[in-house]
Amino acid sequence: MSISASFKALSDPQRREILSLLRGGRKNAGELASALGISAAALSYHLRLLKEADLLLEYREGNFIYFELNAGVFDEIILWINNMRGEQ
């Protein structure tokens, strides 16, 4: 995981909204695009950046691709922040 990729992914409000939607459990691209009111192309761009930052996990079931949070990355970010603050 790259801290800079994580912060880049988290810098956009729509990507943060995608992560918030996924807190309730995994969703497919159609569900996410509908909830956000954005095109499939725009969602694909945001999902690509979130996946590159390892913030999402992707599962295929039949014709659908489902996404869910990769919570372990958030633990690593918190550890990095705490380290920067001088906390152990």
PyMOL Python script that loads the backbone (N, CA, C, O; Angstrom):
from pymol import cmd

cmd.read_pdbstr("""\
ATOM      1  N   MET A   1       0.835  -1.185   0.000  1.00  0.00           N
ATOM      2  CA  MET A   1       0.000   0.000   0.000  1.00  0.00           C
ATOM      3  C   MET A   1       0.875   1.242   0.000  1.00  0.00           C
ATOM      4  O   MET A   1       1.909   1.298   0.666  1.00  0.00           O
ATOM      5  N   SER A   2       0.449   2.209  -0.742  1.00  0.00           N
ATOM      6  CA  SER A   2       1.141   3.483  -0.794  1.00  0.00           C
ATOM      7  C   SER A   2       0.312   4.518  -0.034  1.00  0.00           C
ATOM      8  O   SER A   2      -0.861   4.733  -0.337  1.00  0.00           O
ATOM      9  N   ILE A   3       0.933   5.149   0.947  1.00  0.00           N
ATOM     10  CA  ILE A   3       0.234   6.186   1.707  1.00  0.00           C
ATOM     11  C   ILE A   3      -0.221   7.301   0.773  1.00  0.00           C
ATOM     12  O   ILE A   3      -1.332   7.811   0.917  1.00  0.00           O
ATOM     13  N   SER A   4       0.619   7.684  -0.179  1.00  0.00           N
ATOM     14  CA  SER A   4       0.247   8.770  -1.086  1.00  0.00           C
ATOM     15  C   SER A   4      -0.944   8.381  -1.954  1.00  0.00           C
ATOM     16  O   SER A   4      -1.806   9.220  -2.216  1.00  0.00           O
ATOM     17  N   ALA A   5      -1.014   7.119  -2.411  1.00  0.00           N
ATOM     18  CA  ALA A   5      -2.171   6.665  -3.190  1.00  0.00           C
ATOM     19  C   ALA A   5      -3.432   6.677  -2.336  1.00  0.00           C
ATOM     20  O   ALA A   5      -4.514   7.009  -2.820  1.00  0.00           O
ATOM     21  N   SER A   6      -3.290   6.318  -1.075  1.00  0.00           N
ATOM     22  CA  SER A   6      -4.446   6.335  -0.169  1.00  0.00           C
ATOM     23  C   SER A   6      -4.960   7.754   0.032  1.00  0.00           C
ATOM     24  O   SER A   6      -6.164   8.001  -0.043  1.00  0.00           O
ATOM     25  N   PHE A   7      -4.050   8.681   0.285  1.00  0.00           N
ATOM     26  CA  PHE A   7      -4.480  10.068   0.492  1.00  0.00           C
ATOM     27  C   PHE A   7      -5.050  10.674  -0.782  1.00  0.00           C
ATOM     28  O   PHE A   7      -6.004  11.450  -0.728  1.00  0.00           O
ATOM     29  N   LYS A   8      -4.475  10.326  -1.927  1.00  0.00           N
ATOM     30  CA  LYS A   8      -5.032  10.807  -3.196  1.00  0.00           C
ATOM     31  C   LYS A   8      -6.453  10.290  -3.373  1.00  0.00           C
ATOM     32  O   LYS A   8      -7.351  11.041  -3.752  1.00  0.00           O
ATOM     33  N   ALA A   9      -6.652   9.003  -3.096  1.00  0.00           N
ATOM     34  CA  ALA A   9      -7.986   8.421  -3.228  1.00  0.00           C
ATOM     35  C   ALA A   9      -8.968   9.057  -2.251  1.00  0.00           C
ATOM     36  O   ALA A   9     -10.128   9.286  -2.593  1.00  0.00           O
ATOM     37  N   LEU A  10      -8.512   9.340  -1.050  1.00  0.00           N
ATOM     38  CA  LEU A  10      -9.393   9.914  -0.021  1.00  0.00           C
ATOM     39  C   LEU A  10      -9.634  11.408  -0.199  1.00  0.00           C
ATOM     40  O   LEU A  10     -10.500  11.977   0.467  1.00  0.00           O
ATOM     41  N   SER A  11      -8.886  12.047  -1.082  1.00  0.00           N
ATOM     42  CA  SER A  11      -9.003  13.504  -1.241  1.00  0.00           C
ATOM     43  C   SER A  11     -10.279  13.930  -1.963  1.00  0.00           C
ATOM     44  O   SER A  11     -10.676  15.093  -1.876  1.00  0.00           O
ATOM     45  N   ASP A  12     -10.920  13.017  -2.667  1.00  0.00           N
ATOM     46  CA  ASP A  12     -12.102  13.371  -3.453  1.00  0.00           C
ATOM     47  C   ASP A  12     -13.388  13.056  -2.682  1.00  0.00           C
ATOM     48  O   ASP A  12     -13.528  11.959  -2.142  1.00  0.00           O
ATOM     49  N   PRO A  13     -14.330  14.009  -2.626  1.00  0.00           N
ATOM     50  CA  PRO A  13     -15.573  13.780  -1.878  1.00  0.00           C
ATOM     51  C   PRO A  13     -16.402  12.610  -2.418  1.00  0.00           C
ATOM     52  O   PRO A  13     -17.021  11.889  -1.635  1.00  0.00           O
ATOM     53  N   GLN A  14     -16.425  12.410  -3.737  1.00  0.00           N
ATOM     54  CA  GLN A  14     -17.216  11.292  -4.266  1.00  0.00           C
ATOM     55  C   GLN A  14     -16.598   9.962  -3.899  1.00  0.00           C
ATOM     56  O   GLN A  14     -17.322   9.000  -3.645  1.00  0.00           O
ATOM     57  N   ARG A  15     -15.277   9.880  -3.865  1.00  0.00           N
ATOM     58  CA  ARG A  15     -14.638   8.629  -3.451  1.00  0.00           C
ATOM     59  C   ARG A  15     -14.887   8.366  -1.967  1.00  0.00           C
ATOM     60  O   ARG A  15     -15.082   7.220  -1.561  1.00  0.00           O
ATOM     61  N   ARG A  16     -14.879   9.413  -1.169  1.00  0.00           N
ATOM     62  CA  ARG A  16     -15.211   9.225   0.256  1.00  0.00           C
ATOM     63  C   ARG A  16     -16.659   8.773   0.407  1.00  0.00           C
ATOM     64  O   ARG A  16     -16.971   7.976   1.291  1.00  0.00           O
ATOM     65  N   GLU A  17     -17.542   9.275  -0.447  1.00  0.00           N
ATOM     66  CA  GLU A  17     -18.952   8.855  -0.396  1.00  0.00           C
ATOM     67  C   GLU A  17     -19.085   7.383  -0.796  1.00  0.00           C
ATOM     68  O   GLU A  17     -19.878   6.650  -0.206  1.00  0.00           O
ATOM     69  N   ILE A  18     -18.323   6.957  -1.782  1.00  0.00           N
ATOM     70  CA  ILE A  18     -18.331   5.537  -2.166  1.00  0.00           C
ATOM     71  C   ILE A  18     -17.930   4.679  -0.975  1.00  0.00           C
ATOM     72  O   ILE A  18     -18.571   3.669  -0.686  1.00  0.00           O
ATOM     73  N   LEU A  19     -16.870   5.082  -0.285  1.00  0.00           N
ATOM     74  CA  LEU A  19     -16.425   4.325   0.893  1.00  0.00           C
ATOM     75  C   LEU A  19     -17.491   4.328   1.982  1.00  0.00           C
ATOM     76  O   LEU A  19     -17.689   3.318   2.656  1.00  0.00           O
ATOM     77  N   SER A  20     -18.176   5.452   2.160  1.00  0.00           N
ATOM     78  CA  SER A  20     -19.249   5.523   3.156  1.00  0.00           C
ATOM     79  C   SER A  20     -20.392   4.586   2.791  1.00  0.00           C
ATOM     80  O   SER A  20     -20.951   3.917   3.659  1.00  0.00           O
ATOM     81  N   LEU A  21     -20.739   4.537   1.509  1.00  0.00           N
ATOM     82  CA  LEU A  21     -21.801   3.627   1.067  1.00  0.00           C
ATOM     83  C   LEU A  21     -21.419   2.175   1.318  1.00  0.00           C
ATOM     84  O   LEU A  21     -22.273   1.353   1.648  1.00  0.00           O
ATOM     85  N   LEU A  22     -20.147   1.862   1.162  1.00  0.00           N
ATOM     86  CA  LEU A  22     -19.691   0.493   1.351  1.00  0.00           C
ATOM     87  C   LEU A  22     -19.552   0.102   2.817  1.00  0.00           C
ATOM     88  O   LEU A  22     -19.374  -1.075   3.131  1.00  0.00           O
ATOM     89  N   ARG A  23     -19.631   1.072   3.708  1.00  0.00           N
ATOM     90  CA  ARG A  23     -19.624   0.730   5.147  1.00  0.00           C
ATOM     91  C   ARG A  23     -20.812  -0.148   5.493  1.00  0.00           C
ATOM     92  O   ARG A  23     -20.750  -0.951   6.424  1.00  0.00           O
ATOM     93  N   GLY A  24     -21.899   0.006   4.740  1.00  0.00           N
ATOM     94  CA  GLY A  24     -23.101  -0.797   4.991  1.00  0.00           C
ATOM     95  C   GLY A  24     -23.043  -2.188   4.386  1.00  0.00           C
ATOM     96  O   GLY A  24     -23.995  -2.957   4.520  1.00  0.00           O
ATOM     97  N   GLY A  25     -21.951  -2.523   3.726  1.00  0.00           N
ATOM     98  CA  GLY A  25     -21.796  -3.834   3.115  1.00  0.00           C
ATOM     99  C   GLY A  25     -21.477  -3.707   1.643  1.00  0.00           C
ATOM    100  O   GLY A  25     -21.515  -2.618   1.071  1.00  0.00           O
ATOM    101  N   ARG A  26     -21.164  -4.829   1.047  1.00  0.00           N
ATOM    102  CA  ARG A  26     -20.730  -4.794  -0.344  1.00  0.00           C
ATOM    103  C   ARG A  26     -21.857  -4.406  -1.287  1.00  0.00           C
ATOM    104  O   ARG A  26     -23.031  -4.680  -1.037  1.00  0.00           O
ATOM    105  N   LYS A  27     -21.462  -3.756  -2.383  1.00  0.00           N
ATOM    106  CA  LYS A  27     -22.420  -3.299  -3.384  1.00  0.00           C
ATOM    107  C   LYS A  27     -21.795  -3.477  -4.760  1.00  0.00           C
ATOM    108  O   LYS A  27     -20.573  -3.502  -4.903  1.00  0.00           O
ATOM    109  N   ASN A  28     -22.660  -3.601  -5.782  1.00  0.00           N
ATOM    110  CA  ASN A  28     -22.137  -3.669  -7.143  1.00  0.00           C
ATOM    111  C   ASN A  28     -22.086  -2.273  -7.743  1.00  0.00           C
ATOM    112  O   ASN A  28     -22.594  -1.315  -7.161  1.00  0.00           O
ATOM    113  N   ALA A  29     -21.467  -2.168  -8.912  1.00  0.00           N
ATOM    114  CA  ALA A  29     -21.261  -0.869  -9.542  1.00  0.00           C
ATOM    115  C   ALA A  29     -22.585  -0.168  -9.829  1.00  0.00           C
ATOM    116  O   ALA A  29     -22.687   1.047  -9.657  1.00  0.00           O
ATOM    117  N   GLY A  30     -23.592  -0.908 -10.259  1.00  0.00           N
ATOM    118  CA  GLY A  30     -24.895  -0.307 -10.544  1.00  0.00           C
ATOM    119  C   GLY A  30     -25.512   0.333  -9.316  1.00  0.00           C
ATOM    120  O   GLY A  30     -26.073   1.426  -9.392  1.00  0.00           O
ATOM    121  N   GLU A  31     -25.410  -0.346  -8.192  1.00  0.00           N
ATOM    122  CA  GLU A  31     -25.948   0.200  -6.944  1.00  0.00           C
ATOM    123  C   GLU A  31     -25.200   1.472  -6.540  1.00  0.00           C
ATOM    124  O   GLU A  31     -25.811   2.443  -6.094  1.00  0.00           O
ATOM    125  N   LEU A  32     -23.890   1.459  -6.699  1.00  0.00           N
ATOM    126  CA  LEU A  32     -23.096   2.632  -6.334  1.00  0.00           C
ATOM    127  C   LEU A  32     -23.385   3.813  -7.248  1.00  0.00           C
ATOM    128  O   LEU A  32     -23.571   4.934  -6.776  1.00  0.00           O
ATOM    129  N   ALA A  33     -23.426   3.566  -8.560  1.00  0.00           N
ATOM    130  CA  ALA A  33     -23.691   4.641  -9.516  1.00  0.00           C
ATOM    131  C   ALA A  33     -25.068   5.248  -9.272  1.00  0.00           C
ATOM    132  O   ALA A  33     -25.231   6.467  -9.332  1.00  0.00           O
ATOM    133  N   SER A  34     -26.051   4.406  -8.999  1.00  0.00           N
ATOM    134  CA  SER A  34     -27.403   4.889  -8.732  1.00  0.00           C
ATOM    135  C   SER A  34     -27.447   5.735  -7.466  1.00  0.00           C
ATOM    136  O   SER A  34     -28.064   6.801  -7.454  1.00  0.00           O
ATOM    137  N   ALA A  35     -26.806   5.277  -6.416  1.00  0.00           N
ATOM    138  CA  ALA A  35     -26.806   6.010  -5.141  1.00  0.00           C
ATOM    139  C   ALA A  35     -26.106   7.359  -5.275  1.00  0.00           C
ATOM    140  O   ALA A  35     -26.499   8.333  -4.633  1.00  0.00           O
ATOM    141  N   LEU A  36     -25.064   7.415  -6.115  1.00  0.00           N
ATOM    142  CA  LEU A  36     -24.298   8.648  -6.274  1.00  0.00           C
ATOM    143  C   LEU A  36     -24.851   9.551  -7.373  1.00  0.00           C
ATOM    144  O   LEU A  36     -24.546  10.743  -7.417  1.00  0.00           O
ATOM    145  N   GLY A  37     -25.662   8.979  -8.258  1.00  0.00           N
ATOM    146  CA  GLY A  37     -26.194   9.755  -9.370  1.00  0.00           C
ATOM    147  C   GLY A  37     -25.130  10.135 -10.380  1.00  0.00           C
ATOM    148  O   GLY A  37     -25.156  11.239 -10.925  1.00  0.00           O
ATOM    149  N   ILE A  38     -24.185   9.224 -10.639  1.00  0.00           N
ATOM    150  CA  ILE A  38     -23.112   9.494 -11.598  1.00  0.00           C
ATOM    151  C   ILE A  38     -23.124   8.426 -12.695  1.00  0.00           C
ATOM    152  O   ILE A  38     -23.749   7.376 -12.547  1.00  0.00           O
ATOM    153  N   SER A  39     -22.438   8.705 -13.772  1.00  0.00           N
ATOM    154  CA  SER A  39     -22.368   7.773 -14.894  1.00  0.00           C
ATOM    155  C   SER A  39     -21.478   6.582 -14.551  1.00  0.00           C
ATOM    156  O   SER A  39     -20.679   6.627 -13.616  1.00  0.00           O
ATOM    157  N   ALA A  40     -21.638   5.530 -15.326  1.00  0.00           N
ATOM    158  CA  ALA A  40     -20.800   4.343 -15.140  1.00  0.00           C
ATOM    159  C   ALA A  40     -19.329   4.675 -15.384  1.00  0.00           C
ATOM    160  O   ALA A  40     -18.451   4.153 -14.698  1.00  0.00           O
ATOM    161  N   ALA A  41     -19.063   5.544 -16.362  1.00  0.00           N
ATOM    162  CA  ALA A  41     -17.678   5.923 -16.656  1.00  0.00           C
ATOM    163  C   ALA A  41     -17.044   6.682 -15.488  1.00  0.00           C
ATOM    164  O   ALA A  41     -15.894   6.429 -15.129  1.00  0.00           O
ATOM    165  N   ALA A  42     -17.796   7.607 -14.900  1.00  0.00           N
ATOM    166  CA  ALA A  42     -17.276   8.360 -13.752  1.00  0.00           C
ATOM    167  C   ALA A  42     -17.038   7.426 -12.571  1.00  0.00           C
ATOM    168  O   ALA A  42     -16.021   7.535 -11.887  1.00  0.00           O
ATOM    169  N   LEU A  43     -17.973   6.509 -12.330  1.00  0.00           N
ATOM    170  CA  LEU A  43     -17.808   5.564 -11.226  1.00  0.00           C
ATOM    171  C   LEU A  43     -16.593   4.681 -11.466  1.00  0.00           C
ATOM    172  O   LEU A  43     -15.827   4.416 -10.540  1.00  0.00           O
ATOM    173  N   SER A  44     -16.410   4.226 -12.693  1.00  0.00           N
ATOM    174  CA  SER A  44     -15.271   3.374 -13.026  1.00  0.00           C
ATOM    175  C   SER A  44     -13.950   4.071 -12.701  1.00  0.00           C
ATOM    176  O   SER A  44     -13.028   3.447 -12.176  1.00  0.00           O
ATOM    177  N   TYR A  45     -13.860   5.354 -13.012  1.00  0.00           N
ATOM    178  CA  TYR A  45     -12.653   6.133 -12.703  1.00  0.00           C
ATOM    179  C   TYR A  45     -12.399   6.153 -11.200  1.00  0.00           C
ATOM    180  O   TYR A  45     -11.277   5.909 -10.756  1.00  0.00           O
ATOM    181  N   HIS A  46     -13.434   6.443 -10.416  1.00  0.00           N
ATOM    182  CA  HIS A  46     -13.279   6.513  -8.964  1.00  0.00           C
ATOM    183  C   HIS A  46     -12.932   5.141  -8.380  1.00  0.00           C
ATOM    184  O   HIS A  46     -12.082   5.036  -7.495  1.00  0.00           O
ATOM    185  N   LEU A  47     -13.592   4.092  -8.878  1.00  0.00           N
ATOM    186  CA  LEU A  47     -13.307   2.746  -8.376  1.00  0.00           C
ATOM    187  C   LEU A  47     -11.873   2.339  -8.689  1.00  0.00           C
ATOM    188  O   LEU A  47     -11.223   1.683  -7.874  1.00  0.00           O
ATOM    189  N   ARG A  48     -11.372   2.722  -9.865  1.00  0.00           N
ATOM    190  CA  ARG A  48      -9.992   2.385 -10.228  1.00  0.00           C
ATOM    191  C   ARG A  48      -9.010   2.997  -9.239  1.00  0.00           C
ATOM    192  O   ARG A  48      -8.081   2.324  -8.791  1.00  0.00           O
ATOM    193  N   LEU A  49      -9.207   4.271  -8.893  1.00  0.00           N
ATOM    194  CA  LEU A  49      -8.300   4.923  -7.942  1.00  0.00           C
ATOM    195  C   LEU A  49      -8.404   4.298  -6.553  1.00  0.00           C
ATOM    196  O   LEU A  49      -7.394   4.138  -5.868  1.00  0.00           O
ATOM    197  N   LEU A  50      -9.602   3.948  -6.141  1.00  0.00           N
ATOM    198  CA  LEU A  50      -9.778   3.309  -4.833  1.00  0.00           C
ATOM    199  C   LEU A  50      -9.132   1.924  -4.808  1.00  0.00           C
ATOM    200  O   LEU A  50      -8.542   1.534  -3.800  1.00  0.00           O
ATOM    201  N   LYS A  51      -9.240   1.184  -5.901  1.00  0.00           N
ATOM    202  CA  LYS A  51      -8.602  -0.135  -5.973  1.00  0.00           C
ATOM    203  C   LYS A  51      -7.087  -0.011  -6.000  1.00  0.00           C
ATOM    204  O   LYS A  51      -6.391  -0.798  -5.358  1.00  0.00           O
ATOM    205  N   GLU A  52      -6.563   0.970  -6.738  1.00  0.00           N
ATOM    206  CA  GLU A  52      -5.108   1.173  -6.783  1.00  0.00           C
ATOM    207  C   GLU A  52      -4.553   1.499  -5.404  1.00  0.00           C
ATOM    208  O   GLU A  52      -3.406   1.171  -5.100  1.00  0.00           O
ATOM    209  N   ALA A  53      -5.356   2.138  -4.576  1.00  0.00           N
ATOM    210  CA  ALA A  53      -4.942   2.466  -3.210  1.00  0.00           C
ATOM    211  C   ALA A  53      -5.247   1.324  -2.241  1.00  0.00           C
ATOM    212  O   ALA A  53      -5.037   1.460  -1.035  1.00  0.00           O
ATOM    213  N   ASP A  54      -5.738   0.209  -2.756  1.00  0.00           N
ATOM    214  CA  ASP A  54      -6.101  -0.973  -1.950  1.00  0.00           C
ATOM    215  C   ASP A  54      -7.185  -0.693  -0.926  1.00  0.00           C
ATOM    216  O   ASP A  54      -7.282  -1.390   0.084  1.00  0.00           O
ATOM    217  N   LEU A  55      -8.001   0.321  -1.179  1.00  0.00           N
ATOM    218  CA  LEU A  55      -9.081   0.647  -0.247  1.00  0.00           C
ATOM    219  C   LEU A  55     -10.331  -0.180  -0.504  1.00  0.00           C
ATOM    220  O   LEU A  55     -11.248  -0.191   0.318  1.00  0.00           O
ATOM    221  N   LEU A  56     -10.375  -0.873  -1.637  1.00  0.00           N
ATOM    222  CA  LEU A  56     -11.514  -1.707  -1.993  1.00  0.00           C
ATOM    223  C   LEU A  56     -11.079  -3.136  -2.262  1.00  0.00           C
ATOM    224  O   LEU A  56      -9.968  -3.395  -2.724  1.00  0.00           O
ATOM    225  N   LEU A  57     -11.979  -4.047  -1.962  1.00  0.00           N
ATOM    226  CA  LEU A  57     -11.840  -5.436  -2.373  1.00  0.00           C
ATOM    227  C   LEU A  57     -12.904  -5.688  -3.430  1.00  0.00           C
ATOM    228  O   LEU A  57     -13.993  -5.119  -3.363  1.00  0.00           O
ATOM    229  N   GLU A  58     -12.597  -6.536  -4.402  1.00  0.00           N
ATOM    230  CA  GLU A  58     -13.492  -6.788  -5.521  1.00  0.00           C
ATOM    231  C   GLU A  58     -13.814  -8.274  -5.577  1.00  0.00           C
ATOM    232  O   GLU A  58     -12.914  -9.111  -5.504  1.00  0.00           O
ATOM    233  N   TYR A  59     -15.107  -8.605  -5.707  1.00  0.00           N
ATOM    234  CA  TYR A  59     -15.549  -9.992  -5.800  1.00  0.00           C
ATOM    235  C   TYR A  59     -16.435 -10.160  -7.020  1.00  0.00           C
ATOM    236  O   TYR A  59     -17.287  -9.315  -7.295  1.00  0.00           O
ATOM    237  N   ARG A  60     -16.241 -11.233  -7.741  1.00  0.00           N
ATOM    238  CA  ARG A  60     -17.085 -11.532  -8.900  1.00  0.00           C
ATOM    239  C   ARG A  60     -18.056 -12.640  -8.522  1.00  0.00           C
ATOM    240  O   ARG A  60     -17.670 -13.667  -7.963  1.00  0.00           O
ATOM    241  N   GLU A  61     -19.322 -12.408  -8.840  1.00  0.00           N
ATOM    242  CA  GLU A  61     -20.354 -13.430  -8.665  1.00  0.00           C
ATOM    243  C   GLU A  61     -21.220 -13.413  -9.911  1.00  0.00           C
ATOM    244  O   GLU A  61     -21.999 -12.484 -10.124  1.00  0.00           O
ATOM    245  N   GLY A  62     -21.082 -14.429 -10.720  1.00  0.00           N
ATOM    246  CA  GLY A  62     -21.833 -14.478 -11.973  1.00  0.00           C
ATOM    247  C   GLY A  62     -21.451 -13.308 -12.860  1.00  0.00           C
ATOM    248  O   GLY A  62     -20.276 -13.098 -13.162  1.00  0.00           O
ATOM    249  N   ASN A  63     -22.452 -12.553 -13.273  1.00  0.00           N
ATOM    250  CA  ASN A  63     -22.218 -11.399 -14.147  1.00  0.00           C
ATOM    251  C   ASN A  63     -21.953 -10.114 -13.376  1.00  0.00           C
ATOM    252  O   ASN A  63     -21.800  -9.054 -13.983  1.00  0.00           O
ATOM    253  N   PHE A  64     -21.897 -10.186 -12.067  1.00  0.00           N
ATOM    254  CA  PHE A  64     -21.757  -8.984 -11.254  1.00  0.00           C
ATOM    255  C   PHE A  64     -20.392  -8.928 -10.578  1.00  0.00           C
ATOM    256  O   PHE A  64     -19.798  -9.952 -10.240  1.00  0.00           O
ATOM    257  N   ILE A  65     -19.917  -7.704 -10.392  1.00  0.00           N
ATOM    258  CA  ILE A  65     -18.709  -7.451  -9.611  1.00  0.00           C
ATOM    259  C   ILE A  65     -19.142  -6.660  -8.390  1.00  0.00           C
ATOM    260  O   ILE A  65     -19.768  -5.607  -8.515  1.00  0.00           O
ATOM    261  N   TYR A  66     -18.815  -7.158  -7.225  1.00  0.00           N
ATOM    262  CA  TYR A  66     -19.163  -6.489  -5.975  1.00  0.00           C
ATOM    263  C   TYR A  66     -17.915  -5.885  -5.353  1.00  0.00           C
ATOM    264  O   TYR A  66     -16.808  -6.405  -5.492  1.00  0.00           O
ATOM    265  N   PHE A  67     -18.125  -4.780  -4.670  1.00  0.00           N
ATOM    266  CA  PHE A  67     -17.029  -4.072  -4.014  1.00  0.00           C
ATOM    267  C   PHE A  67     -17.329  -3.976  -2.526  1.00  0.00           C
ATOM    268  O   PHE A  67     -18.481  -3.834  -2.115  1.00  0.00           O
ATOM    269  N   GLU A  68     -16.272  -4.057  -1.728  1.00  0.00           N
ATOM    270  CA  GLU A  68     -16.401  -3.820  -0.289  1.00  0.00           C
ATOM    271  C   GLU A  68     -15.132  -3.173   0.226  1.00  0.00           C
ATOM    272  O   GLU A  68     -14.085  -3.200  -0.422  1.00  0.00           O
ATOM    273  N   LEU A  69     -15.252  -2.591   1.407  1.00  0.00           N
ATOM    274  CA  LEU A  69     -14.107  -1.901   2.020  1.00  0.00           C
ATOM    275  C   LEU A  69     -12.995  -2.878   2.369  1.00  0.00           C
ATOM    276  O   LEU A  69     -13.253  -4.016   2.760  1.00  0.00           O
ATOM    277  N   ASN A  70     -11.775  -2.431   2.226  1.00  0.00           N
ATOM    278  CA  ASN A  70     -10.615  -3.146   2.725  1.00  0.00           C
ATOM    279  C   ASN A  70     -10.177  -2.396   3.990  1.00  0.00           C
ATOM    280  O   ASN A  70      -9.304  -1.530   3.944  1.00  0.00           O
ATOM    281  N   ALA A  71     -10.794  -2.744   5.103  1.00  0.00           N
ATOM    282  CA  ALA A  71     -10.594  -2.006   6.350  1.00  0.00           C
ATOM    283  C   ALA A  71      -9.157  -2.061   6.855  1.00  0.00           C
ATOM    284  O   ALA A  71      -8.730  -1.170   7.589  1.00  0.00           O
ATOM    285  N   GLY A  72      -8.410  -3.081   6.478  1.00  0.00           N
ATOM    286  CA  GLY A  72      -7.027  -3.199   6.937  1.00  0.00           C
ATOM    287  C   GLY A  72      -6.161  -2.018   6.508  1.00  0.00           C
ATOM    288  O   GLY A  72      -5.232  -1.637   7.219  1.00  0.00           O
ATOM    289  N   VAL A  73      -6.460  -1.448   5.364  1.00  0.00           N
ATOM    290  CA  VAL A  73      -5.683  -0.297   4.890  1.00  0.00           C
ATOM    291  C   VAL A  73      -5.896   0.894   5.821  1.00  0.00           C
ATOM    292  O   VAL A  73      -4.962   1.650   6.084  1.00  0.00           O
ATOM    293  N   PHE A  74      -7.104   1.062   6.313  1.00  0.00           N
ATOM    294  CA  PHE A  74      -7.375   2.169   7.225  1.00  0.00           C
ATOM    295  C   PHE A  74      -6.576   2.017   8.513  1.00  0.00           C
ATOM    296  O   PHE A  74      -6.128   3.008   9.090  1.00  0.00           O
ATOM    297  N   ASP A  75      -6.396   0.771   8.966  1.00  0.00           N
ATOM    298  CA  ASP A  75      -5.558   0.531  10.145  1.00  0.00           C
ATOM    299  C   ASP A  75      -4.117   0.974   9.878  1.00  0.00           C
ATOM    300  O   ASP A  75      -3.478   1.570  10.745  1.00  0.00           O
ATOM    301  N   GLU A  76      -3.613   0.685   8.688  1.00  0.00           N
ATOM    302  CA  GLU A  76      -2.251   1.090   8.336  1.00  0.00           C
ATOM    303  C   GLU A  76      -2.126   2.611   8.270  1.00  0.00           C
ATOM    304  O   GLU A  76      -1.114   3.170   8.692  1.00  0.00           O
ATOM    305  N   ILE A  77      -3.146   3.278   7.744  1.00  0.00           N
ATOM    306  CA  ILE A  77      -3.127   4.747   7.676  1.00  0.00           C
ATOM    307  C   ILE A  77      -3.124   5.335   9.082  1.00  0.00           C
ATOM    308  O   ILE A  77      -2.389   6.282   9.363  1.00  0.00           O
ATOM    309  N   ILE A  78      -3.941   4.777   9.956  1.00  0.00           N
ATOM    310  CA  ILE A  78      -4.003   5.257  11.340  1.00  0.00           C
ATOM    311  C   ILE A  78      -2.649   5.059  12.031  1.00  0.00           C
ATOM    312  O   ILE A  78      -2.186   5.943  12.751  1.00  0.00           O
ATOM    313  N   LEU A  79      -2.021   3.911  11.816  1.00  0.00           N
ATOM    314  CA  LEU A  79      -0.700   3.675  12.400  1.00  0.00           C
ATOM    315  C   LEU A  79       0.305   4.693  11.891  1.00  0.00           C
ATOM    316  O   LEU A  79       1.107   5.211  12.668  1.00  0.00           O
ATOM    317  N   TRP A  80       0.272   4.989  10.595  1.00  0.00           N
ATOM    318  CA  TRP A  80       1.183   5.977  10.016  1.00  0.00           C
ATOM    319  C   TRP A  80       0.953   7.349  10.639  1.00  0.00           C
ATOM    320  O   TRP A  80       1.907   8.040  10.997  1.00  0.00           O
ATOM    321  N   ILE A  81      -0.327   7.748  10.768  1.00  0.00           N
ATOM    322  CA  ILE A  81      -0.653   9.051  11.365  1.00  0.00           C
ATOM    323  C   ILE A  81      -0.175   9.106  12.808  1.00  0.00           C
ATOM    324  O   ILE A  81       0.432  10.091  13.229  1.00  0.00           O
ATOM    325  N   ASN A  82      -0.447   8.048  13.567  1.00  0.00           N
ATOM    326  CA  ASN A  82      -0.005   8.017  14.964  1.00  0.00           C
ATOM    327  C   ASN A  82       1.516   8.087  15.062  1.00  0.00           C
ATOM    328  O   ASN A  82       2.050   8.734  15.963  1.00  0.00           O
ATOM    329  N   ASN A  83       2.213   7.430  14.149  1.00  0.00           N
ATOM    330  CA  ASN A  83       3.667   7.471  14.127  1.00  0.00           C
ATOM    331  C   ASN A  83       4.150   8.908  13.849  1.00  0.00           C
ATOM    332  O   ASN A  83       5.112   9.377  14.457  1.00  0.00           O
ATOM    333  N   MET A  84       3.477   9.584  12.936  1.00  0.00           N
ATOM    334  CA  MET A  84       3.847  10.968  12.616  1.00  0.00           C
ATOM    335  C   MET A  84       3.599  11.906  13.813  1.00  0.00           C
ATOM    336  O   MET A  84       4.280  12.919  13.975  1.00  0.00           O
ATOM    337  N   ARG A  85       2.616  11.545  14.637  1.00  0.00           N
ATOM    338  CA  ARG A  85       2.309  12.347  15.815  1.00  0.00           C
ATOM    339  C   ARG A  85       3.217  11.981  16.981  1.00  0.00           C
ATOM    340  O   ARG A  85       3.156  12.610  18.038  1.00  0.00           O
ATOM    341  N   GLY A  86       4.059  10.968  16.796  1.00  0.00           N
ATOM    342  CA  GLY A  86       4.961  10.545  17.854  1.00  0.00           C
ATOM    343  C   GLY A  86       4.335   9.579  18.821  1.00  0.00           C
ATOM    344  O   GLY A  86       4.884   9.340  19.896  1.00  0.00           O
ATOM    345  N   GLU A  87       3.191   9.012  18.464  1.00  0.00           N
ATOM    346  CA  GLU A  87       2.523   8.048  19.327  1.00  0.00           C
ATOM    347  C   GLU A  87       2.963   6.642  18.937  1.00  0.00           C
ATOM    348  O   GLU A  87       3.286   6.378  17.778  1.00  0.00           O
ATOM    349  N   GLN A  88       2.972   5.759  19.903  1.00  0.00           N
ATOM    350  CA  GLN A  88       3.355   4.365  19.652  1.00  0.00           C
ATOM    351  C   GLN A  88       2.166   3.489  19.534  1.00  0.00           C
ATOM    352  O   GLN A  88       2.304   2.285  19.323  1.00  0.00           O
TER     353      GLN A  88
END
""", "prot")
cmd.dss("prot")
cmd.show_as("cartoon", "prot")
cmd.util.cbc("prot")
cmd.orient("prot")
